[in-house]
Amino acid sequence: MTAHERAANIKLIAFDIDGVMTDGKLYYTDDGRELKAFNTQDGQGLRFLQQAGVALAIITGRTSGAVAARAKNLDIHHLFQGVSDKHACMSALLAQLGLDWSEAAYMGDDVVDLPTMQACAFSAAPDNAHPTVRAKANFVTAHRGGEGAVREVCDLILAARQGNSHA
């Protein structure tokens, strides 16, 4: 089954943050505050998915005020930070939403994301993901995390749901 076919029935997609929605680098100010940079085109793609009726979630192992602010800015209500077991978190979210793994997608970049990615109908990884993750993802973007990779996945899902090859 192609990535396009796998993406056609997606009703929920969850994303890791560091290395997926960001470049994976951790920036700290002199006073210890953490900063993250997010891509505006990624944000627009996420809004397009929401408008198409796809639920969005963020599941990340770290906790950051910047992530909470970004989720609020994009109206992403399913935000889970400080998660040690992403698969269990995703399973609980699917149950809450009345969805099945066959309607779910996940985008991650490191081996801790693999159990969740492999359980979903569609999985994606940015170009700069760990080699093991790239090898097991259904779709690997041409862009790096934080540099348009999320938008690529959004466009693919939108195109697949519309039954064409262009979003």
JOHUDA-V575257 format. One record per helix or strand. SS is the DSSP state (2 for helix, 1 for strand). FROM is the first residue (numbers start at 1). TO is the last residue. If there is no record, write none. Layout:
SS/FROM/TO
SS/FROM/TO
This chain:
2/3/7
1/12/15
1/27/28
1/34/35
2/40/51
1/55/59
2/65/73
1/78/80
2/86/97
2/101/103
1/104/107
2/111/119
1/122/125
2/131/136
1/139/140
2/149/162
